[in-house]
Structure formats: structure tokens, C-alpha cells
Amino acid sequence: MKETMISVGIDIGTSTTQLVFCEMGIENTASAWTVPTVKIVDKEVLYRSPIYFTPLVNAETIDAEAVRKIIEGVYEEANMKPDMVDTGAVIITGETARKENAEYVLEMLSGLAGDFVVATAGPDLEGILAGKGSGAWAYSKDHSCTTMNFDIGGGTTNVAVYRNGEVVGAACYDIGGRLIKIDEDKKVYYLSKKMKKLVEATGGRLSEGVKYDESEISKLTDIMAEVMVGVAERREQHMEHHQLLVTDHPLVFEGKVDAVFFSGGVADCVQTEYSDALVFGDIGVVLGRCIRRAFEDSKIKVIHAEETIRATVIGAGTHTTDISGSTIHYDAHLLPLKNIPILKMTVEEEKLPSSRRVEAIRNRLNWFRSQSDQSQVALALKGSKSYGFDILQELAKDIVEGMKEVVEAGLPLIVLIDQDLAKSLGLSIRGNLSPGTPVICIDSVTVDNGDYIDIGMPVADGQVVPVIIKTLLFGY
């Protein structure tokens, strides 16, 4: 029997704010007399909001109350209430994620948007979601190839690379349509810090207060476009201005790219020729023209994206949620749980003798405690299908011993395992604990150090739980 979940994606970007509501169907796809295999079997967009300009108090501060009113208005238009929403994502993206009150805005909206909506931001995750919304991810999977998606927004361009449906690289660049803004008198009234550095590096004359000069603007947008082509052709490291435009870390992956997709607001300026270069009061149109010319002059295959300006919000609404395996063990009263940091053991640590494995777990926990004031964590490991009864019992004992501080603090012992072993491991862990000690053990979840997890209320008659893996980053 199929169940449905409502998901929301809320994207607060440098230029625009938008929402999308989706319905996801969940069904047991296994045949009779076999272990249940519960999957998300279909996704349907129920409502797309209008695209609003992101309200700002000033260059450093998001207008939180105005954003809240926009979100509340969209909920009303869509006939949705927070308690109708099961999952989804609120993300602050691009330059907006650097604003002083970005974290406060996310906390405020997380409560408004339902009990199990994540508050997350970060350029790599944004790029990955945009690539899923644009169609780059699906194309790489369907055609067994490598695709690259450039999500070109107002303040940043987020890049994600997919090989056969798997993410193999992500990065962010200070390339965007609203890094320079022009007023009605055709004067530059805003120049981002990175653009000021680029002007200085190129010996340009552009500054705030000067008259708009398209030739001066084009010098900068040509460089941005050239860097994007260099990234797609895997020669970016040798380009003169590449490092200056990198937001936090350069793109790292092996191999060549078979096709490129463009999403984000500036993608429309790549595909559409506007007669008025200043129609949006920024450099988006000129940047779009330069990107189009640069890629036409290259040998790179460009594919029209399924979504452009809405790619990130579609990705956030339909691709953030996954489903755990069905052989899991949990105390239902503990759910939902949000923003639990993950400590991931290496495969080598998992194979250590018992005493050294306990020490490895304890060391990871102590390291985390020294870096954070958060007490609750989840321990993650890969596991193996070849584990026999004795090995599983020893592993359970070592986990309980290594996570002793968490247990003694009265916190739930949360364990995530790649392999389909959570029910057996969870029961073995419980056998090493005092009665009533809270335990959650779920499988078919792949995570890494630095990730966070949300675990939702059980679905499909309690056989599975919805999970969201994410990275929380502010001020990147």
C-alpha cells in the first residue's frame, strides 16, 4: 500500500526567494514473503511559488520579518499548514548565506515550515541540489556519463559533477549576476568585495559611483566566463584569475566532462538574448552573453536544463529526503531528531582488535567534544555482509563501551550502518545496555564525517524512517 509525504523546498538566495511543495509516494516494492524494500516511488510538484526578490535591510543583513511574511503568504496561497509538511529543506544560498543574521533566519523558518524541515546552507550542498533539479544528475545516470552543472545565481556559481548518477565533485565560485548593481541613473552603486579585487587585479577603472560602462563590465564578465570554461575543460588551475574567484575550495575530481548544464537565474540570460543589458539592474545579462559566447567557442557539449532559476528549490523539495533500510531498530518516542552530527569510523578502524576499536571510537568522541558544545552525536560505520553472530556481538559491545559518555549522559545511542544489519546490530547493542536505554540503529544510510542527519517519524507501518543527510555551513 502506497503512502504519501509532503515535502517543501525553501530557497533564500542572493537575488530571489522561492518555495516549492511536492508530494512523494512511498511503497514496499518487494514481492511477498521477502524482506520489505520500501522506496520513494514517485514525486510530484504540487505548488511552485512566485519568485520574490530576497528582502534585505542592508548589504549585511537579511530582513527576517519580511522573509517570514513571504513564506507565510506562500503557505496560505498553496493551502498548506506547517503540520501538513513531513520533510524538506530550508536553505540560504549564495552571498545571502554570508549575511550576519543568516543562521537566525534559518532557525526562525525551520519552526515555521514544519517539525521535520531541515535548516541547511552551504555551497557544495546547494550545487548538488541544483544539479539534481536541473537534470544534470539524472542525465549522468541515464547516459552513464559525467556531467557538470553550473548553478549561476546572483552572488555565486555552484558547481557539481556527477558520474553515473554519483556526486564526484562540488565547488563554489564568486561568479554571479548581482555582484555589481547599477541604479536607474546608470551608475554603479554596489560592487562586491571580490569584484573590487578583480578590478584591481585587471587594472580596471570600475568603482562605485561611476557611470555604467559595458566595456569595463565585459572585461570582468569575460574573465568569469573563461574561468567557467576552464573548470569544465579541467584546466582551471592554470588560469590567471581562477584562484581569486574560488569561494572556499577549488573543484577536485578525476576525469573529463561529457556534458554541461546551466541553472540559476543567470542561466536564463545565457539562453535568452535581452535587448536591454540593464533590464535587471545588474550584470546578469552581460554575464549570460559572455558565458554563451565562451562555451560556443569551446568544444564542450551544452545541454538545456530542465529547470533554471528554480533548479535549487526543486532539488531541495524533491531530492533532500531518502528512506532508511527496512531492517532497523529504534525507539519511536525519540523521533523526530534533527541536526545530529556524525562521527564516521574508517574501515581500518572497524577492523581493529576490540580494545583498539573501543579506543578509536572514544578518541573520535573526545575530539568532537573538544571542538563542539553539542552532546548528541551519531556513530557511523560501513559494516560487512559477512559479519557472523560472534563478530556482531563483539562490535556491539565495543560501540557501547566506546560511546559510554553518551550513554551515561542519558542521550540516545544512535548508530548508522551502510550494510543491511541495523536490526541485528541494534538488538545486540541493546543487549549490552541497561533496560530502558534509548537506542536508534538504522541502515542503508551512507554518510561521512562533517555531515549531519535528520531522522523523521516512521512511515510504511513503521518499517522505515525518512532521513536527510546534510552539511551545515555559515559564513563560508
C-alpha positions as CSV (number, residue, x, y, z in Angstrom):
1,M,0.0,0.0,0.0
2,K,1.4,3.4,-1.0
3,E,1.8,6.2,1.5
4,T,2.4,9.9,0.7
5,M,4.6,12.5,2.3
6,I,4.6,16.3,1.7
7,S,7.9,17.9,1.2
8,V,8.8,21.6,1.0
9,G,11.8,23.3,-0.5
10,I,12.6,26.9,0.6
11,D,15.4,28.7,-1.1
12,I,16.5,32.1,0.1
13,G,19.1,33.2,-2.4
14,T,21.2,36.3,-3.1
15,S,18.6,37.6,-5.6
16,T,15.5,35.6,-5.1
17,T,13.4,33.7,-2.6
18,Q,11.1,30.9,-3.7
19,L,9.2,27.8,-2.4
20,V,8.0,24.5,-3.9
21,F,5.7,21.9,-2.3
22,C,6.0,18.3,-3.5
23,E,4.2,15.0,-2.8
24,M,6.3,11.9,-2.6
25,G,4.9,8.4,-2.8
26,I,6.4,5.6,-0.6
27,E,5.8,2.0,-1.3
28,N,7.1,-1.5,-0.5
29,T,8.4,-2.7,-3.8
30,A,9.4,-6.2,-2.6
31,S,7.5,-9.3,-3.5
32,A,5.5,-11.4,-1.0
33,W,7.5,-13.4,1.6
34,T,10.6,-11.3,1.2
35,V,12.2,-8.6,3.3
36,P,10.4,-5.3,2.7
37,T,12.1,-2.9,0.4
38,V,10.5,0.5,0.9
39,K,11.3,3.2,-1.7
40,I,10.2,6.6,-2.8
41,V,8.4,5.6,-6.0
42,D,7.2,8.9,-7.3
43,K,7.5,12.6,-6.8
44,E,5.0,15.3,-8.0
45,V,5.3,19.1,-7.7
46,L,2.1,20.4,-6.1
47,Y,2.8,24.1,-6.0
48,R,5.5,26.5,-7.2
49,S,5.6,29.9,-5.6
50,P,6.1,33.1,-7.5
51,I,9.8,34.2,-7.5
52,Y,10.3,37.0,-4.9
53,F,13.3,39.4,-4.6
54,T,15.1,38.5,-1.4
55,P,14.4,41.3,1.1
56,L,17.5,42.8,2.8
57,V,17.7,45.5,5.5
58,N,21.2,46.5,4.1
59,A,24.1,44.8,2.4
60,E,24.9,42.8,5.5
61,T,21.5,41.9,6.9
62,I,18.6,39.8,5.7
63,D,15.1,41.3,6.5
64,A,14.0,38.3,8.6
65,E,10.5,39.6,9.2
66,A,9.9,40.3,5.5
67,V,11.2,36.8,4.6
68,R,8.8,35.3,7.2
69,K,5.8,37.2,5.7
70,I,6.7,35.9,2.2
71,I,6.8,32.3,3.5
72,E,3.6,32.6,5.4
73,G,1.9,34.1,2.3
74,V,3.0,31.3,0.1
75,Y,1.8,28.7,2.6
76,E,-1.6,30.4,2.5
77,E,-1.7,30.6,-1.3
78,A,-0.8,26.9,-1.5
79,N,-3.4,25.9,1.1
80,M,-0.6,24.4,3.2
81,K,-0.1,24.4,7.0
82,P,3.2,23.6,8.8
83,D,1.8,20.5,10.4
84,M,1.0,19.1,6.9
85,V,4.7,19.1,5.9
86,D,6.6,15.9,6.6
87,T,10.1,16.8,5.3
88,G,12.1,19.1,3.1
89,A,14.7,21.8,3.3
90,V,15.2,25.4,4.1
91,I,18.4,26.7,2.6
92,I,20.1,30.1,2.5
93,T,22.3,30.2,-0.6
94,G,24.9,32.2,-2.3
95,E,26.0,35.5,-0.8
96,T,22.9,35.5,1.4
97,A,24.5,32.7,3.5
98,R,27.2,35.1,4.5
99,K,24.8,37.7,5.9
100,E,25.1,38.5,9.6
101,N,21.8,37.0,10.6
102,A,21.6,34.0,8.2
103,E,21.6,31.4,11.0
104,Y,18.9,33.3,12.9
105,V,16.7,33.4,9.8
106,L,17.1,29.7,9.3
107,E,16.1,28.9,12.9
108,M,13.1,31.1,12.6
109,L,11.9,29.5,9.3
110,S,12.7,25.9,10.4
111,G,9.9,26.2,13.0
112,L,7.5,27.8,10.6
113,A,8.0,25.3,7.9
114,G,7.0,22.1,9.9
115,D,8.5,19.9,12.5
116,F,10.8,18.0,10.2
117,V,12.1,20.6,7.8
118,V,15.9,20.9,7.8
119,A,17.7,24.3,8.1
120,T,20.8,23.9,6.0
121,A,23.2,26.0,3.9
122,G,26.5,25.6,2.2
123,P,27.8,26.0,-1.4
124,D,28.6,22.3,-2.1
125,L,25.1,21.1,-1.0
126,E,23.4,23.9,-2.9
127,G,25.3,22.9,-6.1
128,I,24.4,19.3,-5.7
129,L,20.7,20.1,-5.2
130,A,20.7,22.4,-8.2
131,G,22.3,19.7,-10.4
132,K,19.5,17.4,-9.4
133,G,16.9,20.0,-10.1
134,S,18.4,20.9,-13.5
135,G,18.5,17.3,-14.8
136,A,22.3,17.0,-14.8
137,W,22.2,14.2,-12.2
138,A,19.6,12.2,-14.0
139,Y,21.3,12.6,-17.4
140,S,24.6,11.3,-16.0
141,K,22.8,8.3,-14.6
142,D,20.7,7.6,-17.7
143,H,23.5,8.0,-20.1
144,S,26.4,6.5,-18.0
145,C,28.5,9.6,-18.4
146,T,30.0,12.6,-16.5
147,T,28.0,15.8,-16.3
148,M,28.8,19.2,-14.7
149,N,26.1,21.6,-13.6
150,F,26.8,25.4,-13.2
151,D,24.2,27.0,-11.0
152,I,24.8,30.7,-11.7
153,G,23.0,32.9,-9.2
154,G,23.2,36.5,-8.1
155,G,26.3,36.1,-5.8
156,T,27.9,32.7,-6.6
157,T,28.1,29.9,-9.1
158,N,27.9,26.5,-7.5
159,V,29.4,23.6,-9.5
160,A,28.5,19.9,-9.1
161,V,29.9,17.0,-11.0
162,Y,28.0,13.7,-11.5
163,R,29.4,10.4,-12.8
164,N,26.8,7.7,-13.5
165,G,24.4,9.3,-11.0
166,E,27.0,9.7,-8.2
167,V,28.4,13.0,-7.0
168,V,32.1,13.1,-7.6
169,G,32.9,16.8,-7.1
170,A,31.5,20.1,-5.9
171,A,32.8,23.7,-5.5
172,C,31.7,27.3,-5.4
173,Y,32.9,30.4,-7.3
174,D,32.3,34.1,-6.8
175,I,30.6,34.4,-10.2
176,G,27.1,35.9,-10.3
177,G,24.8,38.4,-11.8
178,R,24.4,40.8,-8.8
179,L,28.0,41.2,-7.8
180,I,27.7,44.5,-9.5
181,K,24.5,46.6,-9.3
182,I,23.5,49.6,-11.4
183,D,20.9,52.2,-10.5
184,E,18.2,53.9,-12.7
185,D,20.7,56.7,-13.5
186,K,23.0,54.0,-14.9
187,K,25.6,54.4,-12.1
188,V,27.3,51.6,-10.3
189,Y,26.0,51.6,-6.7
190,Y,27.3,48.2,-5.5
191,L,30.5,46.4,-6.2
192,S,31.1,43.2,-4.2
193,K,34.4,42.8,-2.3
194,K,35.5,40.1,-4.8
195,M,34.7,42.3,-7.8
196,K,36.8,45.1,-6.3
197,K,39.7,42.7,-6.1
198,L,39.2,41.6,-9.7
199,V,39.0,45.2,-10.9
200,E,42.3,45.9,-9.1
201,A,43.9,42.7,-10.4
202,T,43.0,43.6,-14.0
203,G,43.8,47.3,-13.8
204,G,40.2,48.3,-14.4
205,R,38.6,51.7,-13.6
206,L,35.3,50.4,-12.3
207,S,34.2,51.7,-8.9
208,E,31.0,52.6,-7.0
209,G,29.5,55.9,-8.2
210,V,30.9,55.8,-11.7
211,K,28.8,55.7,-14.9
212,Y,27.9,52.3,-16.3
213,D,30.5,51.3,-19.0
214,E,29.7,48.0,-20.7
215,S,33.2,47.6,-22.0
216,E,34.6,47.8,-18.4
217,I,31.9,45.3,-17.2
218,S,32.6,42.9,-20.0
219,K,36.3,42.8,-19.0
220,L,35.2,41.2,-15.7
221,T,32.4,39.0,-17.1
222,D,34.7,37.7,-19.8
223,I,37.1,36.5,-17.1
224,M,34.2,34.9,-15.2
225,A,33.1,33.0,-18.3
226,E,36.7,32.0,-19.2
227,V,37.1,30.5,-15.7
228,M,33.9,28.5,-16.1
229,V,35.1,27.1,-19.4
230,G,38.4,26.3,-17.8
231,V,36.7,24.5,-15.0
232,A,34.6,22.4,-17.5
233,E,37.7,21.7,-19.6
234,R,39.7,20.7,-16.4
235,R,42.4,23.4,-16.9
236,E,41.2,25.8,-14.3
237,Q,44.3,25.6,-12.1
238,H,46.4,27.2,-14.9
239,M,44.1,30.2,-15.4
240,E,45.3,33.6,-14.1
241,H,42.2,34.6,-12.2
242,H,40.9,31.2,-11.2
243,Q,42.1,31.2,-7.6
244,L,40.7,34.7,-7.0
245,L,37.2,33.6,-7.9
246,V,37.2,30.4,-5.8
247,T,34.8,30.9,-2.9
248,D,36.3,28.3,-0.4
249,H,37.9,25.4,-2.2
250,P,38.6,24.5,-5.9
251,L,36.9,21.7,-7.7
252,V,38.6,18.4,-7.3
253,F,37.7,15.2,-9.3
254,E,39.3,12.9,-11.8
255,G,38.4,12.5,-15.5
256,K,36.8,14.6,-18.2
257,V,33.3,16.1,-18.5
258,D,30.9,14.8,-21.2
259,A,28.2,17.5,-21.0
260,V,27.5,20.8,-19.2
261,F,24.2,22.1,-17.8
262,F,23.4,25.7,-16.7
263,S,20.8,26.5,-14.0
264,G,20.2,29.5,-11.7
265,G,18.8,33.0,-12.7
266,V,21.7,33.8,-15.0
267,A,21.1,30.6,-17.0
268,D,18.1,32.3,-18.5
269,C,20.4,35.1,-19.6
270,V,22.6,32.5,-21.2
271,Q,19.7,31.0,-23.2
272,T,17.7,34.2,-23.9
273,E,19.0,37.4,-25.6
274,Y,17.8,40.5,-23.9
275,S,17.9,43.8,-25.8
276,D,18.3,45.8,-22.6
277,A,21.6,44.9,-20.8
278,L,20.4,46.6,-17.6
279,V,16.9,45.2,-17.5
280,F,17.6,43.7,-14.1
281,G,19.7,46.5,-12.7
282,D,22.8,44.3,-12.6
283,I,25.4,42.5,-14.8
284,G,23.3,39.3,-15.3
285,V,22.5,39.9,-18.9
286,V,26.1,40.8,-19.9
287,L,27.4,37.8,-17.9
288,G,25.0,35.5,-19.6
289,R,26.1,36.7,-23.1
290,C,29.8,36.2,-22.2
291,I,29.1,32.7,-20.9
292,R,27.1,31.8,-24.0
293,R,29.9,33.0,-26.3
294,A,32.7,31.4,-24.3
295,F,31.0,27.9,-24.4
296,E,30.1,28.3,-28.1
297,D,33.8,28.9,-28.8
298,S,34.8,25.8,-26.8
299,K,34.1,22.1,-27.8
300,I,32.0,21.5,-24.7
301,K,28.6,19.9,-25.2
302,V,25.9,22.1,-23.5
303,I,22.5,20.6,-22.7
304,H,19.4,22.6,-22.0
305,A,18.5,22.3,-18.3
306,E,15.0,21.1,-17.2
307,E,14.9,23.8,-14.6
308,T,17.0,27.0,-14.5
309,I,16.1,29.6,-11.9
310,R,14.0,27.0,-9.9
311,A,16.6,24.2,-10.0
312,T,17.8,24.6,-6.4
313,V,14.4,24.8,-4.9
314,I,13.2,21.9,-6.9
315,G,16.2,19.9,-5.8
316,A,15.7,20.9,-2.2
317,G,12.0,19.9,-2.3
318,T,12.4,16.6,-4.1
319,H,15.9,15.3,-3.5
320,T,16.9,16.0,0.1
321,T,14.9,13.1,1.6
322,D,15.8,9.5,1.4
323,I,14.5,6.3,3.1
324,S,16.4,4.1,5.5
325,G,16.5,0.3,5.1
326,S,13.7,-1.7,6.5
327,T,15.7,-3.9,8.9
328,I,16.1,-1.2,11.5
329,H,15.8,-0.9,15.3
330,Y,14.6,2.2,17.1
331,D,12.7,3.7,20.0
332,A,9.8,5.5,18.2
333,H,9.3,8.0,21.0
334,L,12.7,9.6,20.3
335,L,11.7,10.7,16.8
336,P,12.0,13.0,15.0
337,L,15.6,14.0,15.6
338,K,17.2,17.0,13.9
339,N,20.8,18.2,13.2
340,I,22.7,15.3,14.7
341,P,26.4,15.5,13.9
342,I,28.1,12.3,12.6
343,L,31.3,10.6,13.7
344,K,32.3,8.2,10.9
345,M,34.7,5.3,11.6
346,T,37.1,4.4,8.9
347,V,37.1,0.8,7.5
348,E,40.5,0.3,9.0
349,E,39.2,1.3,12.5
350,E,36.3,-1.1,12.2
351,K,38.8,-4.0,11.6
352,L,40.9,-3.2,14.6
353,P,41.1,-5.6,17.6
354,S,38.4,-5.0,20.2
355,S,40.4,-2.9,22.7
356,R,41.9,-0.7,20.0
357,R,38.5,-0.3,18.3
358,V,37.0,1.0,21.6
359,E,39.9,3.4,21.9
360,A,39.3,4.7,18.3
361,I,35.6,5.3,19.0
362,R,36.4,7.1,22.3
363,N,39.1,9.2,20.6
364,R,36.7,10.3,17.9
365,L,34.1,11.2,20.5
366,N,36.6,13.1,22.7
367,W,37.9,15.0,19.6
368,F,34.4,16.1,18.7
369,R,33.6,17.2,22.3
370,S,36.7,19.4,22.2
371,Q,35.5,21.1,19.0
372,S,31.8,21.5,19.8
373,D,29.5,22.1,22.7
374,Q,26.9,19.7,21.3
375,S,26.5,16.5,23.3
376,Q,24.3,14.3,21.0
377,V,26.2,12.6,18.1
378,A,25.6,9.6,15.8
379,L,28.3,7.0,15.2
380,A,28.5,5.8,11.6
381,L,30.3,2.7,10.2
382,K,30.3,0.7,7.0
383,G,29.8,-2.8,8.3
384,S,30.1,-6.0,6.2
385,K,27.5,-8.5,5.0
386,S,29.9,-11.3,6.1
387,Y,29.6,-10.5,9.8
388,G,28.7,-13.6,11.8
389,F,27.0,-13.7,15.2
390,D,30.1,-13.5,17.2
391,I,31.6,-10.6,15.3
392,L,28.4,-8.7,15.5
393,Q,28.2,-9.2,19.3
394,E,31.8,-8.0,19.8
395,L,31.1,-5.0,17.6
396,A,28.0,-4.1,19.6
397,K,30.0,-4.4,22.9
398,D,32.8,-2.2,21.6
399,I,30.3,0.5,20.4
400,V,28.6,0.6,23.8
401,E,32.0,0.9,25.5
402,G,33.4,3.5,23.2
403,M,30.2,5.6,23.4
404,K,29.9,5.2,27.2
405,E,29.9,9.0,27.8
406,V,26.9,9.4,25.6
407,V,25.0,6.6,27.3
408,E,25.9,7.8,30.8
409,A,24.6,11.3,29.8
410,G,21.2,9.8,29.2
411,L,21.3,10.6,25.5
412,P,20.1,8.2,22.8
413,L,22.8,5.9,21.4
414,I,22.5,6.5,17.6
415,V,24.3,4.2,15.2
416,L,24.2,4.3,11.4
417,I,25.5,1.5,9.2
418,D,25.8,1.2,5.4
419,Q,25.1,-2.5,5.3
420,D,21.7,-4.1,5.9
421,L,22.5,-5.0,9.5
422,A,20.7,-2.5,11.7
423,K,18.1,-4.7,13.3
424,S,20.7,-7.4,14.3
425,L,23.2,-4.8,15.5
426,G,20.6,-2.7,17.3
427,L,19.3,-5.7,19.3
428,S,22.9,-6.7,20.1
429,I,23.7,-3.2,21.3
430,R,20.5,-3.2,23.4
431,G,21.7,-6.4,25.0
432,N,24.8,-4.6,26.3
433,L,22.8,-1.7,27.9
434,S,20.6,-1.3,30.9
435,P,16.9,-1.7,30.3
436,G,15.2,1.5,29.0
437,T,18.4,3.0,27.5
438,P,17.3,4.7,24.3
439,V,18.7,3.2,21.1
440,I,18.4,4.0,17.4
441,C,20.2,1.9,14.8
442,I,19.4,2.4,11.1
443,D,21.0,1.1,7.9
444,S,21.2,1.8,4.2
445,V,22.5,5.2,5.1
446,T,25.8,6.5,3.7
447,V,27.4,9.4,5.5
448,D,30.7,11.0,6.2
449,N,32.5,13.0,8.9
450,G,31.2,16.6,9.0
451,D,27.7,15.5,7.9
452,Y,24.6,16.0,9.9
453,I,21.5,13.8,9.9
454,D,17.8,14.3,10.5
455,I,15.7,11.3,11.2
456,G,11.9,11.6,10.8
457,M,8.8,9.9,12.1
458,P,8.5,6.2,10.9
459,V,6.5,5.6,7.8
460,A,5.3,2.5,5.9
461,D,3.8,1.0,9.1
462,G,7.0,1.7,11.0
463,Q,9.2,-0.3,8.6
464,V,11.4,2.7,7.6
465,V,12.3,6.2,8.6
466,P,12.9,9.2,6.3
467,V,16.4,10.6,6.6
468,I,18.1,13.7,5.4
469,I,21.9,14.0,5.2
470,K,23.3,17.5,5.1
471,T,26.1,19.9,5.8
472,L,25.5,23.0,8.0
473,L,27.8,25.8,6.9
474,F,27.5,29.5,7.7
475,G,29.8,32.3,6.6
476,Y,31.7,30.2,4.2
